[in-house]
């Protein structure tokens, strides 16, 4: 279920995914977290794989983000 999927995300993956789900751009997320946009992309890619989604819009289905 979703709770077990949530547990698979690292804290940073969850944080990046939450910000993306709330409409932040990769650049905004990077600036907010003081990381590179490439790192944001990497965290999102890993989160997408773990959540079994393919587009950013699908993040809103996960209320725990």
GIWOKA-V520268 format. One record per helix or strand. SS is the DSSP state (alpha for helix, beta for strand). FROM is the first residue (numbers start at 0). TO is the last residue. If there is no record, write none. Layout:
((SS/FROM/TO) (SS/FROM/TO))
//
This chain:
((alpha/1/7) (alpha/10/20) (alpha/25/32) (alpha/36/50) (alpha/55/60))
//
